[in-house]
Amino acid sequence: MFIPLKDYNPTRRPAVVVIFIILLNFSVFIFQSYLSRQHLQNPLYASDLQPLAWPSSLEYFVLKDGLVPLEFVKQQNLEIPVGKDRWGHDVVYQRRVSPLLSLLFSLFMHGSWLHLLGNMLFLWIFGNNIEDRLGWIKFIFFYLLCGVGANLVHILFNMNSLIPVIGASGAVSGVMGAYLVLFPHARVRTLVFIFILVTTMDIPAAVFLAIWFIFQFLSAGGGSGIAWLAHVGGFILGFLLIKFLVDKKKPIVEILP
């Protein structure tokens, strides 16, 4: 296992959009986590019997705004199973958010602090240089397109799924794909775990990102609850799209001093 700590790749201007996206994601997660239960919308039950437990605030927002593949395919709101009550009756939640809007909203939602912190760490390390190269407007377009595209890849391979999908991972993966194109020679300070040994190493970005991508691709067939194919799709989309957005007057690959 390895975790990026920083890259040796200075920027020419502050990464305003990246900072805003990070703050927005933290704000949404805090709102999800700590909103009082009295503000939660009651689920629609398959029976009129009170269930044993209410969904938490976080679970509520995942059910409310997460991307449900089958719902997007049918372009209609569905009832999502959330469990059974004490009498064995199904308990379901009636979704109301537009399937098209959930394609976008889900990019700013996370399932845990670890999920959020991991995505935002990768975004900060690799995203500031992509924003610096593209500029604010192009970077916003690029980030959202990679995120939406990654979600569509996940839907393509999970059309009948009723499990909500959330997270910025697809968009961040697109940023990483772009970084591989633009800065393959940059060095990435990496925290490496080898069995019981923990050390730091400076790894070329091309090596770090290639290992990361291979791991995502090989994990795609697993059933861990992680949308691995969204990561793979976002990375490939970012890798391809960046070539059309960069300033053609500059060399695509930047050679760092």
C-alpha positions in Angstrom: 0.0 0.0 0.0 1.2 3.5 -0.7 -0.1 7.0 0.0 1.1 10.2 -1.7 2.3 12.9 0.6 3.3 15.7 -1.8 4.7 16.3 -5.2 7.7 18.3 -6.2 5.9 20.4 -8.8 5.4 24.1 -8.0 2.5 26.0 -9.4 2.5 29.6 -10.7 -0.7 30.6 -9.0 -3.0 29.5 -6.1 -5.3 26.6 -6.9 -8.5 28.6 -6.1 -10.9 26.1 -7.7 -9.3 23.0 -6.0 -9.4 24.7 -2.6 -13.1 25.6 -3.2 -13.9 22.0 -4.2 -12.2 20.7 -1.1 -14.0 23.1 1.2 -17.3 22.3 -0.6 -16.8 18.6 -0.1 -16.0 19.0 3.6 -19.0 21.3 4.1 -21.4 18.8 2.4 -20.0 16.0 4.5 -20.3 17.9 7.8 -23.9 18.9 6.9 -24.7 15.2 6.1 -23.1 13.9 9.3 -24.5 16.3 11.9 -27.9 17.4 10.6 -30.5 16.9 13.3 -32.8 13.9 12.9 -35.8 16.1 13.2 -35.1 17.6 9.8 -34.9 14.2 8.1 -37.7 13.3 5.7 -39.7 10.3 6.8 -39.1 7.2 4.6 -42.0 5.7 2.8 -42.7 2.3 4.3 -44.1 -0.7 2.5 -46.3 -1.1 5.6 -47.6 1.5 8.1 -45.7 -0.1 11.0 -42.9 1.8 12.7 -39.5 0.3 11.9 -37.0 -0.6 14.6 -34.5 2.1 13.6 -34.3 5.3 11.5 -31.5 5.8 9.0 -28.7 8.0 10.2 -28.2 11.5 8.8 -25.4 10.2 6.6 -27.4 7.2 5.3 -30.4 9.5 4.7 -28.4 11.8 2.4 -26.8 8.8 0.5 -30.4 7.5 -0.1 -31.6 10.9 -0.9 -29.0 12.2 -3.4 -26.7 9.3 -4.3 -26.7 8.1 -7.8 -28.7 4.9 -8.3 -27.8 3.2 -11.6 -31.2 1.5 -12.3 -33.0 4.8 -11.6 -30.8 6.6 -14.1 -31.4 3.9 -16.7 -35.2 4.2 -16.3 -35.1 7.9 -15.7 -37.7 7.7 -13.0 -37.6 7.7 -9.2 -37.7 4.4 -7.5 -38.3 3.0 -4.0 -35.0 1.9 -2.5 -35.0 -1.0 0.1 -33.5 0.1 3.4 -34.3 -3.0 5.6 -37.1 -4.7 7.4 -39.2 -3.8 10.4 -39.7 -6.0 13.5 -42.6 -7.8 11.7 -40.5 -8.7 8.7 -42.1 -6.1 6.4 -40.0 -4.3 3.8 -39.0 -0.8 4.6 -38.3 1.4 1.5 -37.3 5.0 0.8 -39.1 6.9 -1.9 -36.5 8.9 -3.8 -37.4 12.3 -5.2 -34.2 13.8 -6.6 -33.9 13.8 -10.4 -31.7 11.0 -11.7 -29.9 13.5 -13.9 -29.2 15.8 -10.9 -27.9 12.9 -8.8 -25.3 12.3 -11.5 -23.8 15.6 -10.4 -24.8 15.8 -6.7 -23.2 12.5 -6.0 -19.8 13.9 -6.8 -19.8 16.0 -3.7 -21.0 13.3 -1.2 -18.8 10.8 0.8 -19.6 7.8 2.9 -17.0 8.3 5.7 -14.2 10.6 6.9 -11.6 8.2 5.4 -13.4 8.3 2.0 -13.4 12.1 2.1 -9.9 12.6 3.3 -8.4 10.2 0.8 -10.1 11.8 -2.2 -9.3 15.3 -1.0 -5.6 14.4 -0.4 -5.2 13.1 -4.0 -7.1 16.1 -5.4 -4.8 18.6 -3.6 -1.6 16.8 -4.6 -2.5 16.3 -8.3 -5.2 18.8 -8.9 -3.4 22.1 -8.2 -1.0 21.5 -11.1 -3.9 20.6 -13.5 -5.8 23.8 -12.5 -2.6 25.8 -12.9 -2.1 24.5 -16.5 -5.8 24.7 -17.6 -7.0 27.8 -15.8 -10.1 28.1 -13.5 -12.8 27.8 -16.1 -11.4 24.9 -18.1 -10.5 23.1 -14.9 -14.1 23.3 -13.6 -15.4 21.9 -16.9 -12.7 19.2 -16.9 -13.3 18.1 -13.3 -17.1 17.9 -13.6 -16.9 16.1 -17.0 -14.5 13.5 -15.6 -16.8 12.9 -12.6 -20.0 12.6 -14.6 -18.2 10.4 -17.2 -16.9 8.1 -14.4 -20.4 7.8 -13.1 -21.7 6.9 -16.5 -19.1 4.1 -16.8 -20.2 2.7 -13.5 -23.8 2.8 -14.7 -22.9 1.1 -17.9 -21.6 -2.0 -16.0 -24.2 -1.9 -13.2 -27.5 -1.0 -14.9 -29.7 -3.0 -12.6 -28.1 -1.9 -9.3 -30.2 -0.2 -6.6 -27.1 0.6 -4.6 -26.5 4.4 -4.4 -23.0 5.6 -5.7 -21.3 8.6 -4.1 -17.9 10.2 -4.0 -15.5 12.4 -5.9 -13.3 9.4 -6.8 -14.2 9.4 -10.5 -13.4 13.1 -10.9 -10.2 12.9 -8.9 -9.2 9.9 -11.0 -9.6 12.0 -14.1 -7.3 14.6 -12.6 -4.7 11.9 -12.0 -5.0 10.7 -15.6 -4.4 14.3 -16.8 -1.4 14.5 -14.4 0.1 11.4 -16.1 -0.1 13.1 -19.4 1.3 16.5 -18.4 3.8 15.7 -15.6 5.0 12.1 -15.9 8.5 13.1 -14.7 7.4 14.9 -11.5 8.5 13.3 -8.3 5.9 12.2 -5.7 6.9 11.8 -2.1 5.1 8.6 -1.1 4.4 6.8 2.1 5.0 3.1 1.4 3.8 0.2 3.6 5.7 -3.1 2.9 4.5 -5.7 5.4 5.7 -4.3 8.7 8.1 -1.8 7.1 6.9 1.8 6.7 9.1 4.2 4.7 8.9 7.2 2.4 10.2 7.2 -1.2 10.3 9.8 -4.0 8.7 8.0 -7.0 8.2 9.3 -10.6 4.6 10.3 -11.1 4.4 8.0 -14.1 5.3 5.0 -11.9 3.1 6.0 -9.0 0.0 6.6 -11.3 0.7 3.4 -13.4 0.7 1.3 -10.2 -2.4 3.0 -8.9 -4.3 2.4 -12.2 -3.3 -1.2 -12.4 -4.5 -1.8 -8.9 -7.9 -0.1 -9.7 -8.2 -2.2 -12.9 -7.4 -5.5 -11.2 -9.8 -4.7 -8.3 -12.7 -4.0 -10.7 -14.0 -7.5 -10.6 -14.2 -7.6 -6.8 -17.3 -7.0 -4.7 -15.9 -4.7 -2.0 -18.6 -2.0 -2.4 -16.1 0.3 -4.1 -16.9 1.6 -7.6 -13.6 0.5 -9.1 -14.8 0.9 -12.7 -15.7 4.5 -12.0 -12.1 5.1 -11.0 -10.8 3.4 -14.2 -13.2 5.2 -16.4 -12.5 8.6 -14.8 -8.7 8.1 -15.2 -9.0 7.1 -18.9 -11.3 10.0 -19.6 -9.0 12.5 -17.9 -6.0 11.0 -19.8 -7.7 11.5 -23.1 -9.6 14.8 -22.5 -6.6 16.8 -21.2 -5.0 16.7 -24.6 -7.8 18.7 -26.1 -7.9 21.3 -23.3 -4.3 22.3 -22.8 -2.9 25.3 -24.6 -1.6 23.9 -27.9 1.2 26.6 -28.0 2.9 24.9 -25.1 4.4 21.4 -25.1 2.0 18.9 -23.7 4.5 17.3 -21.4 6.3 19.8 -19.1 9.9 19.0 -18.2 10.5 20.0 -14.6 13.9 21.5 -13.5 
